[in-house]
Amino acid sequence: MLALKELLQKADSYKQKISSARPLAKEELKSLDNYFRVGFTYTSNALEGNTLTISETKILLEDGITVGGRPLKDCYEAVGHGTAYDFMLELARQQDMKITEETIKKLHRLFYQKVDAEQAGQYRSIQVYISGTEYVPPAPEEVPRLMNHLTDQIHSSKVALHPVELAAMVHKRLVDIHPFIDGNGRTARLLMNLILVNAGYGVVSIPPVWRNDYINALSASRRLNDMEPFCKLIADCVIETERDYCRLLKL
């Protein structure tokens, strides 16, 4: 098992290798964006129990054709996630990108609009509980203050933390605050990718087969009050994605 420092060095050496292939031709970049749009939408939704396969996700996102026999909510989640991905990517490619509370609300709103328009992009007004964990998220009246603190923390930690550590920390903080009634995990993964892509990394997916490792790493970091277990998992995911990039770019 590699130490966190070694994982980050490995991620950076892959990043350098991929950077050497840039700039990509416009059509090649568009093709890669679409490839990761489908893969990331599929994995992020599958982690939350969405029943669409990767092929069904692709047909829905690229051809707009819904799949017979699948719950409508699952289809709405895929379409919404695709829209939120497009916004995330556009924002991530701005050099002077600034993450505000409105940015986070918009990511959620775009993803959740078709599922529940009333709750989309709105902080929750009730107490929520997360199944499968003893952790109880903050009371609803605490959410605005905590979210304001989170956006401040993103900017103040930029210099001190490696981009992968920053992305992992922001992901964990968002799911801990649990600001929305539903869709917090997917919003956290979109936000994490916003930071990673802006820092020059690729779009990172967490494979559904890693679901238990993902939940356990989150729980361990929460229980130990130590970001390292979760940072290591995210660093592993970054490396896996970079390997995929190298395969696609024949590097």
C-alpha positions as CSV (number, residue, x, y, z in Angstrom):
1,M,0.0,0.0,0.0
2,L,1.6,3.3,-1.1
3,A,1.8,6.3,1.2
4,L,-0.3,9.3,0.4
5,K,2.8,11.3,-0.7
6,E,3.8,8.6,-3.1
7,L,0.2,8.4,-4.6
8,L,0.2,12.2,-5.1
9,Q,3.6,12.0,-6.8
10,K,2.3,9.2,-9.1
11,A,-0.8,11.2,-10.0
12,D,1.4,14.2,-10.8
13,S,3.8,12.2,-13.0
14,Y,0.8,10.8,-15.0
15,K,-0.6,14.4,-15.2
16,Q,2.7,15.6,-16.7
17,K,2.7,12.7,-19.2
18,I,-0.9,13.7,-20.3
19,S,0.0,17.4,-20.4
20,S,2.7,16.6,-22.9
21,A,0.0,15.4,-25.4
22,R,-1.8,18.7,-25.2
23,P,-3.2,20.8,-26.8
24,L,-5.6,18.2,-28.4
25,A,-7.4,18.7,-31.6
26,K,-10.9,20.3,-31.1
27,E,-12.7,17.1,-32.2
28,E,-10.5,14.8,-30.1
29,L,-11.1,16.9,-27.0
30,K,-14.9,16.9,-27.7
31,S,-14.8,13.1,-28.1
32,L,-12.9,12.7,-24.8
33,D,-15.3,15.0,-23.0
34,N,-18.2,12.9,-24.2
35,Y,-16.5,9.7,-23.2
36,F,-16.0,10.9,-19.6
37,R,-19.4,12.5,-19.5
38,V,-21.0,9.1,-20.0
39,G,-18.6,7.2,-17.7
40,F,-18.8,9.7,-14.9
41,T,-22.6,10.1,-15.1
42,Y,-23.0,6.3,-15.0
43,T,-20.6,5.7,-12.0
44,S,-21.8,8.6,-9.9
45,N,-25.4,7.6,-10.3
46,A,-24.7,3.9,-9.9
47,L,-23.0,4.6,-6.5
48,E,-26.4,5.9,-5.3
49,G,-28.4,2.9,-6.6
50,N,-29.4,4.2,-10.0
51,T,-30.3,1.1,-12.2
52,L,-29.2,2.4,-15.6
53,T,-26.3,0.5,-17.2
54,I,-23.4,2.4,-18.9
55,S,-24.9,1.6,-22.3
56,E,-28.3,2.8,-21.3
57,T,-26.7,6.0,-19.9
58,K,-24.9,6.5,-23.2
59,I,-28.1,6.1,-25.3
60,L,-30.0,8.5,-23.0
61,L,-27.3,11.2,-23.0
62,E,-26.2,11.0,-26.6
63,D,-29.5,10.0,-28.4
64,G,-32.1,11.2,-25.9
65,I,-33.8,7.8,-26.0
66,T,-35.2,6.6,-22.6
67,V,-35.0,2.9,-21.7
68,G,-38.1,0.9,-21.3
69,G,-38.7,-0.6,-17.9
70,R,-36.4,1.7,-16.0
71,P,-37.7,4.1,-13.3
72,L,-38.3,7.6,-14.7
73,K,-36.3,9.0,-11.8
74,D,-33.3,7.1,-12.9
75,C,-33.6,8.6,-16.4
76,Y,-34.1,12.1,-15.0
77,E,-31.0,11.7,-12.8
78,A,-28.9,10.7,-15.8
79,V,-30.1,13.6,-18.0
80,G,-29.7,16.1,-15.1
81,H,-26.2,14.8,-14.3
82,G,-25.1,15.2,-17.9
83,T,-26.3,18.9,-17.8
84,A,-24.5,19.5,-14.5
85,Y,-21.3,17.8,-16.0
86,D,-21.4,20.3,-18.9
87,F,-21.6,23.2,-16.6
88,M,-18.8,21.8,-14.3
89,L,-16.5,21.4,-17.3
90,E,-17.2,24.8,-18.7
91,L,-16.5,26.4,-15.3
92,A,-13.4,24.3,-14.7
93,R,-11.7,25.5,-17.9
94,Q,-11.9,29.1,-16.8
95,Q,-8.5,30.3,-15.5
96,D,-10.0,32.6,-12.9
97,M,-12.5,30.1,-11.6
98,K,-14.0,31.0,-8.2
99,I,-16.2,28.5,-6.3
100,T,-19.1,30.2,-4.5
101,E,-22.2,28.9,-2.7
102,E,-24.1,29.8,-5.9
103,T,-21.7,27.5,-7.9
104,I,-22.5,24.6,-5.6
105,K,-26.3,25.3,-5.6
106,K,-26.2,25.5,-9.4
107,L,-24.5,22.1,-9.7
108,H,-27.2,20.6,-7.5
109,R,-30.0,22.5,-9.3
110,L,-28.9,21.3,-12.8
111,F,-28.6,17.8,-11.6
112,Y,-31.8,17.7,-9.5
113,Q,-34.2,19.9,-11.6
114,K,-36.1,17.1,-13.3
115,V,-36.2,15.0,-10.1
116,D,-37.7,17.6,-7.8
117,A,-37.8,21.2,-9.1
118,E,-38.9,22.6,-5.8
119,Q,-35.9,21.2,-3.9
120,A,-33.3,21.7,-6.7
121,G,-30.5,24.1,-5.6
122,Q,-32.2,24.7,-2.3
123,Y,-30.6,24.1,1.1
124,R,-32.7,21.6,3.2
125,S,-35.1,22.9,5.8
126,I,-35.4,19.6,7.7
127,Q,-33.1,17.2,9.6
128,V,-31.8,14.3,7.5
129,Y,-30.3,11.0,8.4
130,I,-27.8,8.9,6.4
131,S,-28.6,5.2,6.3
132,G,-25.8,2.8,7.0
133,T,-23.8,5.2,9.2
134,E,-24.0,6.5,12.8
135,Y,-23.1,10.0,11.6
136,V,-25.9,12.6,11.9
137,P,-25.6,15.7,9.7
138,P,-25.9,19.2,11.2
139,A,-29.3,20.7,11.9
140,P,-30.8,22.6,8.9
141,E,-30.3,26.0,10.5
142,E,-26.6,25.3,10.7
143,V,-26.3,24.6,6.9
144,P,-26.0,28.2,5.6
145,R,-23.2,29.1,8.0
146,L,-21.3,25.8,7.3
147,M,-21.6,26.2,3.5
148,N,-20.3,29.8,3.8
149,H,-17.4,28.4,5.8
150,L,-16.8,25.7,3.2
151,T,-16.4,28.2,0.3
152,D,-14.0,30.3,2.5
153,Q,-12.1,27.1,3.3
154,I,-11.8,26.2,-0.5
155,H,-10.0,29.5,-1.1
156,S,-7.8,29.5,2.0
157,S,-6.7,25.9,1.5
158,K,-5.6,26.3,-2.1
159,V,-2.0,27.1,-1.3
160,A,-1.6,24.7,1.6
161,L,-3.1,21.6,0.1
162,H,-2.2,19.5,-3.0
163,P,-5.1,19.8,-5.5
164,V,-6.1,16.1,-5.0
165,E,-6.1,16.7,-1.2
166,L,-8.2,19.8,-1.6
167,A,-10.7,18.0,-3.9
168,A,-11.0,15.2,-1.4
169,M,-11.4,17.5,1.6
170,V,-14.1,19.5,-0.2
171,H,-16.0,16.3,-1.2
172,K,-15.9,15.1,2.4
173,R,-17.0,18.4,3.9
174,L,-19.9,18.7,1.5
175,V,-21.3,15.2,2.3
176,D,-20.7,15.9,6.0
177,I,-22.8,19.1,5.8
178,H,-25.3,17.3,3.6
179,P,-26.8,20.7,2.6
180,F,-29.5,19.3,0.2
181,I,-32.4,17.0,0.8
182,D,-30.9,14.5,-1.7
183,G,-28.1,14.3,-4.3
184,N,-25.4,15.4,-1.9
185,G,-22.9,12.6,-3.0
186,R,-23.3,13.5,-6.7
187,T,-23.0,17.2,-6.0
188,A,-19.8,16.5,-4.0
189,R,-18.3,14.4,-6.8
190,L,-19.1,17.2,-9.4
191,L,-17.5,19.7,-7.0
192,M,-14.5,17.5,-6.5
193,N,-14.1,17.3,-10.3
194,L,-14.5,21.0,-10.7
195,I,-11.4,21.4,-8.6
196,L,-9.4,18.6,-10.2
197,V,-10.1,19.6,-13.8
198,N,-9.3,23.2,-13.1
199,A,-6.0,22.0,-11.6
200,G,-5.2,20.1,-14.8
201,Y,-6.3,16.6,-13.9
202,G,-8.9,14.6,-15.8
203,V,-12.6,13.9,-14.8
204,V,-12.4,11.4,-12.0
205,S,-14.9,8.6,-11.5
206,I,-15.3,6.3,-8.4
207,P,-16.0,2.8,-9.8
208,P,-19.3,1.3,-8.4
209,V,-17.2,-1.8,-7.4
210,W,-15.3,0.4,-5.1
211,R,-18.5,1.5,-3.3
212,N,-17.7,-0.2,0.0
213,D,-14.1,1.1,0.0
214,Y,-15.5,4.6,-0.8
215,I,-18.0,4.5,2.1
216,N,-15.4,3.0,4.5
217,A,-12.8,5.6,3.6
218,L,-15.3,8.4,4.2
219,S,-16.3,6.9,7.5
220,A,-12.7,6.3,8.6
221,S,-11.7,9.9,7.8
222,R,-14.8,11.1,9.8
223,R,-14.2,8.8,12.7
224,L,-10.4,9.5,13.0
225,N,-10.8,13.2,12.2
226,D,-8.0,12.6,9.7
227,M,-8.4,13.2,5.9
228,E,-5.7,10.6,4.9
229,P,-7.9,7.5,4.4
230,F,-10.2,9.4,2.1
231,C,-7.4,11.3,0.3
232,K,-5.7,8.0,-0.5
233,L,-8.9,6.6,-2.0
234,I,-9.4,9.7,-4.2
235,A,-5.7,9.7,-5.2
236,D,-6.2,6.0,-6.3
237,C,-9.2,7.1,-8.4
238,V,-7.2,9.9,-10.0
239,I,-4.5,7.5,-11.0
240,E,-7.0,5.0,-12.4
241,T,-8.6,7.8,-14.5
242,E,-5.2,9.0,-15.7
243,R,-4.3,5.5,-16.8
244,D,-7.5,5.5,-18.8
245,Y,-6.5,8.8,-20.4
246,C,-3.1,7.4,-21.3
247,R,-4.8,4.3,-22.9
248,L,-7.1,6.5,-24.9
249,L,-4.4,8.9,-26.0
250,K,-2.0,5.9,-26.7
251,L,0.7,7.4,-24.4
